[in-house]
Amino acid sequence: TELNISEQVITPQMAKEWLSNNTHNRRVSKRLVSLFARDMVSGRWQLNGDAIRFNCDGLLIDGQHRLMAAVEANAKFKSLVIHGLPKVVQETVDMGRKRTPGDVLQLRGYSFAAMLAASAAR
């Protein structure tokens, strides 16, 4: 299978259409959709290399929360889009460790980042 990879501006209308091919995915987190929508409306959403992914049958296998956020916020956003992935790769998506606030502070050069993040959360 040949992959089709592109960078696109995804409109709320495109997101609605693509969500119609969201027939086999995990449970939706309404909280996460709202957080993403807030970031899209405020201009904080950034292209970071995460892709909207479709399998070789055209089914959405990754990106449902981002697409739902675009619809909720009535906002467009830029993303990589991949079409043509083998069906089995859906099982490997989002399997890494989630980045914590302490990780972000460490990347920004703060000393004792984990302690600082824990203190800020109180």
Phi and psi in degrees as a GROMACS rama.xvg file:
@    title "Ramachandran Plot"
@    xaxis  label "Phi"
@    yaxis  label "Psi"
@TYPE xy
-91.4293  134.174  GLU-2
-87.3622  145.212  LEU-3
-115.821  111.638  ASN-4
-119.022  129.477  ILE-5
-148.468  161.532  SER-6
-101.036  128.403  GLU-7
-136.311  153.928  GLN-8
-91.2602  119.679  VAL-9
-99.6674  119.701  ILE-10
-88.893  162.157  THR-11
-57.2131  -35.176  PRO-12
-66.0791  -42.523  GLN-13
-63.0112  -42.4853  MET-14
-59.2119  -44.4399  ALA-15
-59.5825  -44.95  LYS-16
-62.6628  -46.2672  GLU-17
-66.0284  -34.3642  TRP-18
-66.2955  -21.0811  LEU-19
-67.7582  -16.1243  SER-20
-101.468  23.6423  ASN-21
-102.26  72.3764  ASN-22
-103.068  -9.12914  THR-23
-146.185  81.7751  HIS-24
-145.174  175.463  ASN-25
-79.8235  172.205  ARG-26
-59.4303  144.493  ARG-27
-84.604  136.535  VAL-28
-98.7037  105.809  SER-29
-62.1623  -33.3259  LYS-30
-61.8229  -45.189  ARG-31
-65.8412  -41.006  LEU-32
-58.5933  -44.6258  VAL-33
-65.1111  -39.3888  SER-34
-63.6601  -45.1683  LEU-35
-63.1182  -41.9731  PHE-36
-61.7445  -42.5724  ALA-37
-59.8786  -44.1379  ARG-38
-65.6282  -36.7728  ASP-39
-66.5554  -43.6042  MET-40
-65.4144  -39.7553  VAL-41
-80.443  -8.04607  SER-42
85.5644  8.32391  GLY-43
-85.6812  -11.1427  ARG-44
-68.6676  134.918  TRP-45
-129.972  145.427  GLN-46
-68.0694  117.478  LEU-47
-123.796  6.48187  ASN-48
99.1884  -15.4609  GLY-49
-65.826  137.287  ASP-50
-109  152.435  ALA-51
-83.4569  125.454  ILE-52
-120.909  137.449  ARG-53
-123.653  144.991  PHE-54
-84.8023  -178.243  ASN-55
-66.0054  -15.4874  CYS-56
-94.1948  2.37325  ASP-57
85.4092  8.17968  GLY-58
-83.9562  139.824  LEU-59
-69.3739  125.763  LEU-60
-117.923  -9.44216  ILE-61
-160.479  132.91  ASP-62
122.254  3.82766  GLY-63
-59.8942  -37.8291  GLN-64
-67.9736  -39.869  HIS-65
-66.5763  -42.1949  ARG-66
-66.814  -41.5035  LEU-67
-63.9547  -36.0641  MET-68
-65.1924  -40.2816  ALA-69
-62.0568  -39.906  ALA-70
-67.3215  -47.6633  VAL-71
-60.4453  -42.2799  GLU-72
-85.5683  -10.0153  ALA-73
51.1576  48.4198  ASN-74
-128.068  149.064  ALA-75
-98.5624  156.793  LYS-76
-148.674  157.944  PHE-77
-95.6705  137.796  LYS-78
-155.102  156.042  SER-79
-74.411  147.23  LEU-80
-132.473  129.882  VAL-81
-122.013  126.635  ILE-82
-115.099  143.908  HIS-83
99.9565  15.2838  GLY-84
-72.9013  147.086  LEU-85
-61.453  146.957  PRO-86
-56.2682  -38.4711  LYS-87
-67.35  -18.8304  VAL-88
-69.9886  -17.1118  VAL-89
-57.6652  -32.4543  GLN-90
-67.57  -17.1076  GLU-91
-101.082  -4.92172  THR-92
-77.1897  139.896  VAL-93
61.1221  36.5054  ASP-94
-96.6539  -5.4318  MET-95
-78.8847  173.986  GLY-96
-76.3269  136.762  ARG-97
-70.0234  140.141  LYS-98
-73.9689  128.193  ARG-99
-93.8812  163.855  THR-100
-57.3908  -35.3306  PRO-101
-63.2702  -39.0069  GLY-102
-61.2767  -43.1261  ASP-103
-63.7156  -44.8091  VAL-104
-63.2133  -37.9333  LEU-105
-62.5306  -44.0911  GLN-106
-61.8953  -28.7517  LEU-107
-84.4487  0.227243  ARG-108
94.5033  9.15352  GLY-109
-75.6703  139.312  TYR-110
-78.9398  150.248  SER-111
53.2759  45.0528  PHE-112
-59.1638  -42.3946  ALA-113
-65.2725  -41.2914  ALA-114
-67.0836  -40.2714  MET-115
-62.5963  -43.603  LEU-116
-64.1333  -40.8549  ALA-117
-65.3823  -39.6272  ALA-118
-66.2944  -39.9205  SER-119
-68.6447  -26.0121  ALA-120
-77.128  -13.4893  ALA-121
